[in-house]
């Protein structure tokens, strides 16, 4: 029994993207190319590159079987490649290894054999834990401080306010609930506030408690609004400072799988961790060394490479832009 192998094909494509050394290198998945008989054949992963203006083509076959790959599969891959011009390197990747006699035959065909073993719980025990973060902004505002324009300074110094949440549009004399303005500001800048909260979350000692409540300070500039004091005088508003509370929940993600891709001498080519975020979204981290990795996000089969925007050093409490 076997599955369709598509997840393995995608993982190998991402590994090759991570390991490529030239911008001239292109990695394709399910790539079709015409052979000498004018028949289009498909390759699981196909790499096109150039070295000193010399074109290099690499064909990769992936088999995610539950049993070892047979000699017939190697012979079929060789025959497929043999009818196509200018394939300079042939790689076969199996999840479960190869049957007896395959290695010598593959070597005679010039086919490199790799394995893509699934990581075991023991493998994961030496990897850093993967946490999922979710955020929720509460529709409430605290620590509100109003500032007034200079021509209203005397009134603001001497007048007391009984604030019911209503401010006045000076040009129309219309009463407006200031919390509606705060909410509009929140909705228009949701991602910004969320990112600010995540940055503050990184600084917390106990980051992986069930819920962390983070207050984000905000400043809102008013134009053409006033507030009424107890003597019914209109004081022109300049700005409001207030806090928005954001709850960040952290949970250990157990829906994690991974693979380690090895050469036939057991040297590791790369390792990967795949995290299922929701039904249509997954992330994949490709490790190409002890401290080197790249991260990819796939949503509805659209895959993008994520970039590191900044790093945070807890010891120095400094954020460094990349």
ChimeraX attribute file (.defattr): number of C-alpha atoms within 10 A of each C-alpha:
attribute: neighborCount
match mode: 1-to-1
recipient: residues
	/A:1	6
	/A:2	9
	/A:3	10
	/A:4	10
	/A:5	14
	/A:6	15
	/A:7	12
	/A:8	19
	/A:9	22
	/A:10	20
	/A:11	22
	/A:12	26
	/A:13	20
	/A:14	24
	/A:15	24
	/A:16	20
	/A:17	18
	/A:18	20
	/A:19	16
	/A:20	15
	/A:21	10
	/A:22	10
	/A:23	8
	/A:24	12
	/A:25	17
	/A:26	15
	/A:27	18
	/A:28	18
	/A:29	18
	/A:30	15
	/A:31	15
	/A:32	15
	/A:33	14
	/A:34	13
	/A:35	15
	/A:36	10
	/A:37	8
	/A:38	10
	/A:39	12
	/A:40	12
	/A:41	15
	/A:42	16
	/A:43	21
	/A:44	21
	/A:45	22
	/A:46	23
	/A:47	22
	/A:48	15
	/A:49	18
	/A:50	14
	/A:51	10
	/A:52	5
	/A:53	8
	/A:54	7
	/A:55	14
	/A:56	15
	/A:57	17
	/A:58	18
	/A:59	22
	/A:60	22
	/A:61	21
	/A:62	23
	/A:63	25
	/A:64	24
	/A:65	16
	/A:66	13
	/A:67	15
	/A:68	15
	/A:69	21
	/A:70	14
	/A:71	16
	/A:72	10
	/A:73	14
	/A:74	21
	/A:75	15
	/A:76	11
	/A:77	20
	/A:78	17
	/A:79	12
	/A:80	14
	/A:81	21
	/A:82	14
	/A:83	16
	/A:84	17
	/A:85	12
	/A:86	12
	/A:87	17
	/A:88	12
	/A:89	15
	/A:90	20
	/A:91	17
	/A:92	20
	/A:93	25
	/A:94	22
	/A:95	23
	/A:96	17
	/A:97	22
	/A:98	19
	/A:99	12
	/A:100	11
	/A:101	10
	/A:102	18
	/A:103	17
	/A:104	11
	/A:105	13
	/A:106	20
	/A:107	11
	/A:108	8
	/A:109	16
	/A:110	14
	/A:111	20
	/A:112	16
	/A:113	22
	/A:114	23
	/A:115	24
	/A:116	27
	/A:117	18
	/A:118	17
	/A:119	17
	/A:120	12
	/A:121	9
	/A:122	8
	/A:123	12
	/A:124	14
	/A:125	9
	/A:126	8
	/A:127	9
	/A:128	7
	/A:129	11
	/A:130	14
	/A:131	13
	/A:132	13
	/A:133	14
	/A:134	12
	/A:135	17
	/A:136	12
	/A:137	19
	/A:138	11
	/A:139	12
	/A:140	12
	/A:141	17
	/A:142	12
	/A:143	11
	/A:144	12
	/A:145	11
	/A:146	14
	/A:147	17
	/A:148	20
	/A:149	15
	/A:150	12
	/A:151	10
	/A:152	17
	/A:153	14
	/A:154	12
	/A:155	17
	/A:156	23
	/A:157	9
	/A:158	9
	/A:159	16
	/A:160	12
	/A:161	13
	/A:162	10
	/A:163	11
	/A:164	9
	/A:165	12
	/A:166	16
	/A:167	22
	/A:168	21
	/A:169	16
	/A:170	15
	/A:171	8
	/A:172	9
	/A:173	11
	/A:174	11
	/A:175	15
	/A:176	14
	/A:177	12
	/A:178	16
	/A:179	15
	/A:180	12
	/A:181	13
	/A:182	19
	/A:183	15
	/A:184	12
	/A:185	14
	/A:186	17
	/A:187	13
	/A:188	10
	/A:189	11
	/A:190	13
	/A:191	11
	/A:192	11
	/A:193	21
	/A:194	19
	/A:195	12
	/A:196	16
	/A:197	23
	/A:198	16
	/A:199	15
	/A:200	13
	/A:201	18
	/A:202	14
	/A:203	15
	/A:204	13
	/A:205	9
	/A:206	11
	/A:207	14
	/A:208	17
	/A:209	12
	/A:210	10
	/A:211	17
	/A:212	18
	/A:213	16
	/A:214	19
	/A:215	20
	/A:216	15
	/A:217	16
	/A:218	16
	/A:219	15
	/A:220	14
	/A:221	10
	/A:222	16
	/A:223	12
	/A:224	12
	/A:225	22
	/A:226	23
	/A:227	23
	/A:228	21
	/A:229	17
	/A:230	11
	/A:231	10
	/A:232	10
	/A:233	14
	/A:234	18
	/A:235	23
	/A:236	26
	/A:237	23
	/A:238	18
	/A:239	16
	/A:240	18
	/A:241	16
	/A:242	17
	/A:243	17
	/A:244	22
	/A:245	19
	/A:246	23
	/A:247	19
	/A:248	22
	/A:249	18
	/A:250	17
	/A:251	14
	/A:252	11
	/A:253	14
	/A:254	12
	/A:255	11
	/A:256	17
	/A:257	16
	/A:258	20
	/A:259	22
	/A:260	20
	/A:261	24
	/A:262	18
	/A:263	15
	/A:264	13
	/A:265	8
	/A:266	10
	/A:267	10
	/A:268	16
	/A:269	17
	/A:270	21
	/A:271	22
	/A:272	24
	/A:273	21
	/A:274	19
	/A:275	20
	/A:276	16
	/A:277	16
	/A:278	10
	/A:279	8
	/A:280	10
	/A:281	15
	/A:282	18
	/A:283	20
	/A:284	24
	/A:285	22
	/A:286	26
	/A:287	20
	/A:288	17
	/A:289	11
	/A:290	6
	/A:291	6
	/A:292	9
	/A:293	16
	/A:294	19
	/A:295	19
	/A:296	17
	/A:297	18
	/A:298	16
	/A:299	14
	/A:300	9
	/A:301	11
	/A:302	8
	/A:303	16
	/A:304	12
	/A:305	15
	/A:306	12
	/A:307	10
	/A:308	9
	/A:309	8
	/A:310	10
	/A:311	12
	/A:312	14
	/A:313	11
	/A:314	12
	/A:315	7
	/A:316	7
	/A:317	10
	/A:318	11
	/A:319	12
	/A:320	10
	/A:321	9
	/A:322	8
